[in-house]
Amino acid sequence: MTITYADFEKVDIRVGLITRAEPFPEARKPAIRLWVDFGPGIGEKRSSAQLTRHYTPEGLVGRQVLAVVNFPPRQIGPVMSEVLVLGVPDEDGQVVLIGPRQDVPLGGKLF
């Protein structure tokens, strides 16, 4: 399926900083709860992500990631997920996070 640039612009992908992460034992599949700060204007948002193969909660804090910030919130068990943190699959289909290679201002929009 081909999309237009206008379609792409509808997806608001921003840089955020993981400020807090903790295990999410209530999830159906192993996951981690995340609190991600997108800076002024967007603020801190919550998410849940299936990241347990390559990441620990302690290792995620302080990491910059990319996330879709304009999806409607989604209830995942007891957690209201407000953003979709982005990743790509490794050779086994496990999530590897996407983020900038150097620190950039929070809230920066992907273009």
Secondary structure as UniProt FT lines:
FT   HELIX           5..9
FT   STRAND          13..23
FT   TURN            25..26
FT   STRAND          32..37
FT   TURN            40..42
FT   STRAND          44..49
FT   TURN            52..54
FT   HELIX           57..60
FT   TURN            61..62
FT   STRAND          64..68
FT   STRAND          74..76
FT   TURN            77..78
FT   STRAND          79..81
FT   STRAND          84..85
FT   STRAND          87..89
FT   TURN            91..92
FT   STRAND          95..97
FT   TURN            106..107
//
